[in-house]
Amino acid sequence: MVLPIVDEKMPKCYLCHAGFASIEKLREHQNSAHKEFLEYHEKDSKREPAPGDVTVF
C-alpha cells in the first residue's frame, strides 16, 4: 500500500479510505467493518512456493 506524503503519519483503510490515528485503530476497524471481506480472501490464499521458485538449503 502506498500513501501520499500528506497522509504519512495517518494510516488509511485501503477498502473505504478512512483515516486512523494509529495502526492498531486501523486493524480494529478492518476486523470489525470489513470482516467478511478479509475472511473471504483468507480462505483463498495458499501458502506455497510459486512455480519456478528455488529453495536453497
C-alpha positions as CSV (number, residue, x, y, z in Angstrom):
1,M,0.0,0.0,0.0
2,V,1.4,3.4,-0.9
3,L,0.3,6.5,0.9
4,P,0.9,10.1,-0.3
5,I,3.3,12.2,1.7
6,V,0.4,14.2,3.3
7,D,-1.0,11.1,4.9
8,E,2.4,9.7,6.0
9,K,1.5,9.8,9.7
10,M,-2.1,8.7,9.4
11,P,-2.8,5.2,8.1
12,K,-5.8,4.7,5.8
13,C,-8.1,1.7,5.2
14,Y,-7.5,0.5,1.6
15,L,-11.1,-0.6,1.3
16,C,-13.0,2.5,2.4
17,H,-10.2,5.1,2.6
18,A,-11.0,6.2,6.1
19,G,-8.0,7.7,8.1
20,F,-7.0,6.5,11.6
21,A,-4.7,7.8,14.3
22,S,-2.7,4.5,14.6
23,I,-2.2,1.1,13.0
24,E,-4.0,-0.5,16.0
25,K,-7.1,1.5,15.3
26,L,-6.9,0.6,11.6
27,R,-6.6,-3.1,12.5
28,E,-9.6,-2.9,14.8
29,H,-11.6,-1.1,12.0
30,Q,-10.7,-3.7,9.4
31,N,-11.5,-6.6,11.7
32,S,-15.0,-5.2,12.5
33,A,-16.2,-3.3,9.5
34,H,-14.6,-5.4,6.7
35,K,-14.6,-8.8,8.5
36,E,-16.5,-10.6,5.6
37,F,-14.1,-9.3,3.0
38,L,-11.0,-10.4,5.0
39,E,-12.4,-13.8,5.8
40,Y,-13.3,-14.5,2.2
41,H,-9.9,-13.7,1.0
42,E,-8.1,-15.5,3.8
43,K,-9.6,-18.8,2.6
44,D,-8.3,-18.4,-0.9
45,S,-4.7,-17.6,0.0
46,K,-2.4,-20.5,-0.5
47,R,1.0,-20.6,1.3
48,E,3.1,-22.4,-1.2
49,P,6.0,-21.6,-3.4
50,A,5.3,-20.1,-6.8
51,P,6.2,-22.0,-9.9
52,G,9.9,-21.7,-10.6
53,D,10.9,-20.8,-7.1
54,V,14.2,-22.3,-6.0
55,T,14.8,-23.4,-2.4
56,V,18.4,-23.1,-1.1
57,F,19.4,-25.4,1.8
